[in-house]
Structure formats: structure tokens, C-alpha cells
Amino acid sequence: MANRKQRRTHADVQRIHTHTEIDRRLFRAERLVRCMYFEAISDSSPVAELCMSSVLSYLADDLRDLR
């Protein structure tokens, strides 16, 4: 009986899902910010200046939903 898999409760599954969702969104935000940083320090790319407010708004909305 020691080799049987433990069944996860609904609360455990929900906690794991929430943790995974938080990690996914934070990873996505970090990747996007890094890309924007490298675009901003590039002399030949106006992309960062043109869409910085949209990107920050997107990140704020995405991370606000984590509450």
C-alpha cells in the first residue's frame, strides 16, 4: 500500500493551477520586458518608443488578473 499514488484534493489541484498560472504570467512579463529593453537600447529601432505604453498597459492588465 505504500506504493499507491496519493490522490490530490480539489484544493491541491487549484493551488497548483494558480501557482502555475502565476509563474507563466511572470515569465511572460519578464521576457517581454527584456525584449523591450533590448529594443530600447538599440539605436536603429524605434519600436520600443512607439509601443511602450501599450506593452506596459498589457503587462499591467495581465498581472492585475493574478489577484
C-alpha positions in Angstrom: 0.0 0.0 0.0 3.0 2.3 0.4 3.4 2.4 -3.4 -0.1 3.8 -4.1 -0.3 7.3 -5.6 -1.8 9.9 -3.4 -5.0 11.4 -4.8 -4.9 15.2 -4.9 -7.7 17.1 -3.3 -9.5 19.8 -5.2 -7.8 22.4 -3.1 -4.4 21.0 -4.0 -5.2 21.0 -7.7 -6.5 24.6 -7.5 -3.3 25.7 -5.7 -1.1 24.0 -8.2 -3.0 25.6 -11.1 -2.8 29.0 -9.5 0.9 28.7 -8.9 1.5 27.6 -12.5 -0.6 30.5 -13.9 1.4 33.0 -11.8 4.7 31.5 -12.9 3.6 31.6 -16.5 2.5 35.2 -16.4 5.6 36.4 -14.6 7.8 34.5 -17.1 5.9 36.1 -20.0 6.2 39.6 -18.4 9.9 39.1 -17.8 10.5 38.0 -21.4 8.5 40.9 -22.8 10.3 43.5 -20.6 13.7 42.1 -21.7 12.8 42.3 -25.3 11.6 45.9 -24.9 14.8 46.7 -23.0 17.0 45.4 -25.8 14.8 47.2 -28.4 15.1 50.5 -26.4 18.9 50.3 -26.2 19.2 49.6 -29.9 20.0 52.8 -31.8 18.2 51.7 -35.0 14.9 50.5 -33.6 12.0 52.9 -32.8 9.8 50.0 -31.8 10.2 50.5 -28.1 9.3 54.2 -28.2 6.2 53.5 -30.4 4.7 50.8 -28.3 6.0 51.2 -24.8 2.7 52.4 -23.4 0.8 49.6 -25.0 3.2 47.0 -23.7 3.1 48.4 -20.1 -0.7 48.6 -20.3 -0.8 44.9 -21.4 1.5 43.9 -18.6 -0.5 45.8 -16.0 -3.7 44.1 -17.1 -2.2 40.7 -17.3 -0.5 40.9 -13.9 -3.6 42.6 -12.2 -5.6 39.5 -13.0 -3.4 37.4 -10.7 -5.1 38.8 -7.6 
